[in-house]
Amino acid sequence: MLEGRTDEQKQAFAKVVTDAVTRTTGARKEAVTIVIEEMAKSHYAVGGKRVSD
């Protein structure tokens, strides 16, 4: 995800994704691993323009 999210937003994201995975697959919460990789806005482009521009 792009940089700039708060710790609270990342925690909420991890909870919602974990809940969706456990609900749809039957996996235990302890078996779900979430890796949040933040990307600098200057390293991401859409439609030929960097997000940071």
C-alpha positions in Angstrom: 0.0 0.0 0.0 1.1 3.6 -0.4 2.9 5.2 2.5 1.0 7.5 4.8 -1.5 5.3 6.6 -1.6 5.4 10.4 -0.9 2.5 12.7 -4.6 2.4 13.6 -5.6 2.2 9.9 -3.1 -0.7 9.3 -4.4 -2.5 12.4 -8.0 -2.1 11.2 -6.9 -3.4 7.7 -5.2 -6.4 9.2 -8.3 -7.3 11.3 -10.8 -6.9 8.4 -8.6 -9.0 6.0 -8.0 -11.7 8.7 -11.8 -11.8 9.5 -12.6 -12.2 5.7 -10.1 -15.0 5.2 -11.2 -16.9 8.3 -14.9 -16.5 7.3 -14.5 -17.5 3.7 -11.9 -20.3 4.1 -12.5 -21.6 7.6 -8.8 -21.0 8.5 -7.9 -20.2 12.1 -7.0 -16.6 12.8 -3.6 -17.8 14.0 -2.9 -19.3 10.5 -3.5 -16.0 8.7 -0.4 -13.8 8.1 -0.7 -10.3 6.8 2.4 -8.5 5.4 1.9 -4.8 4.9 4.5 -3.4 2.5 4.5 0.4 2.2 5.6 2.0 -1.0 6.8 5.6 -1.4 4.3 7.6 -3.5 7.2 8.6 -5.7 7.7 4.9 -6.6 4.2 4.4 -7.9 2.6 5.7 -11.0 -0.9 5.5 -12.5 -1.8 6.6 -16.0 1.8 7.7 -16.7 2.0 10.0 -13.7 3.7 9.4 -10.3 1.2 9.5 -7.5 3.5 12.0 -5.7 3.3 14.5 -8.6 
